[in-house]
Amino acid sequence: MHPQSLSLFFFLFSFPGESEHQTASLEVIYDDVPCEGLSSGEADLIYEDIQKEEGLQGPNNGWSSSEFESYDEQSDSERAPTRSKVRVHQLMQAARSGTKDGLEKTKIAVMRRVSFLHKKEHSGYLDVMVSEAKHPPAQLGPMPDGLSSQQIVRRHILGSIVQSERSYLDSLKRILQEYQRPLMEAEPRILSVRKIRPIFFRLREIMQCHSMFQIALASRVAEWDSCEKIGDLFVASFSKSMVLDVYSDYVNNFTNAMALIKKACMSKPTFLEFLKKKQASSVDRITLYGLMVKPIQRFPQFILLLQDMLKNTPTGHVDRLPLQLALTELETLAEKLNEQKRVADQVTETQQLARCVSDRSLSKVGKTHTCAQLLSCDSRMLLP
């Protein structure tokens, strides 16, 4: 089997938890395969959402509904090949052929599979649109009389938590609503979708995590004077694996996202002008980088705030143990993010080094081939 066809075949029939950033990388991989001979309808299939097809709208819209032959336990007779099975066989033949047309057919199937995997991957996230009418932002009521000095300090720290979280959510919304959405909807295109998605990778999921936290925080703040407990809320909100997943993906991709923005500014004057206008029209004149670095800073900020809260929580207080658990959870999360970022940076550095070595090797091969041609030419000229 042709090596390129083989790699496509193994990807097509595997079930990796591909991320959106990896999806974008796949599109880059296929850039070197021209879409010759494709009708407009076939070309559109490359980015078509596979869940929009007929037969996938019902409740059984998993892999079994379209990719595998159904199985009836009450029948031992061999069934005729289903449409999906025939289609898989055709794709295997197309991949084995190794021709440009075969690669194009496989490319279409792979991109349709990637689209489905992307939907499946994010099926665990709810697109939370918090209505301020139904879920007003957390807000402390008037301070009651007779509070101790520690209670007053704890109240002020709680106010800082509320304010910083509100500001953080506003920043996330600004990125998505004032940058990502206009870029996605711009006509003519300022940047291709393939470049936009990696830049804003995982920001929507991060906002969803904090939107849910904001709802719980508002409820807890409303009853603060009767319970004075906040640590358990942090444990419940940020001990979930999805929080580590989305933040890890975002942190690991941050350097790549900034590199994409820098490159786009140099190669796309319209994009640079877009960023300048957005910054000039904002009240605080903060840059896109200034907004996008905020998720990197969020957990260190939480840790500092909870450390202050713990210092002002006396022994035996109902919130002391939950605060200690929350600090342990957040510090562990921050350590994991740092470690995964370190590993991701090492992988990137290794890839860059390998690419550099490969380029030099190709350059040497090219020079050697050229010298051989010149020597051969000189030899022929010297012959009688």
URJO-V508213 format. One line per field, one symbol per residue. phi: phi as a letter, one per 30 degrees, with the letter a starting at -180 (. if undefined). A space follows every 10 residues. Layout:
BEGIN
phi->???
END
This chain:
BEGIN
phi->.eeddddddd ddccbdddcd ddeddddded ddcdddicdd dddddecddd ddddjccddc cddddbccdd bcddbcdddd eddddddddd dddddddidd ddddddeddd dddddddddd dcddccddcd ddddbdeead dedddidddd dddddddedd dddddddddd dddddddcbd deddcdbddd bdeecddddc eidddddded dddddddddd ddcedcchbb dddddddccd dddddddddd ddcedddddd ddddddcbed dddedddddd dddchdddde ddddddcdde dedddddddd dccdejddcd dedddddddd dddddddddd dddddddddd dddddddddd dddddddddd dddddddddd dddd
END
